Amino acid sequence: MPDSPDVPDDVLERLRALCTALPGVYEEQAWVGTRWLVRKKTFAHVLGISDEYPPAYTREVPYVGDATVLTFRADGDELAALVGTGHPFYKPSWHPQVVGMVVEPDADWDEIAELLTESYCLRAPKKLAAQVSRPGPAEGGPG
């Protein structure tokens, strides 16, 4: 496989700060890119991807050229809403809860923080997830 394009340092640092602020999280290098785990369960993975990758790696990612891709977990209405939104979100086929996102220069980092928090809470043990502040319906609605 060709070398993976680097994830921009500022993107990696922002993701690292968001993920490692959650209880019990650790970071490790993945087969490509960087992933964050809680109790050996990945809840976020970022990687650079290129159109030089074999089609098996790139056919599900709606991008042109090099891109930074973040995958995370979502469920229920949130999963349906993200997948229904389209770009920058997409639905990889390898797991029913995994959502992909092309991280663009104008990415909404507040939204990314919420998505990563929800992903963490889906993967973390209940005791750890209970320690995390999550927006409730009144906070997360349109306003």
Secondary structure, DSSP 8 states (H G I E B T S, - for coil): --------HHHHHHHHHHHHTSTTEEEEE-SSSEEEEETTEEEEEEEEE-TTS-HHHHTTS--SSSEEEEEEE--HHHHHHHHHH-TTEE--SS-TTEEEEE--TT--HHHHHHHHHHHHHHHS-HHHHTTS----HHHHS--
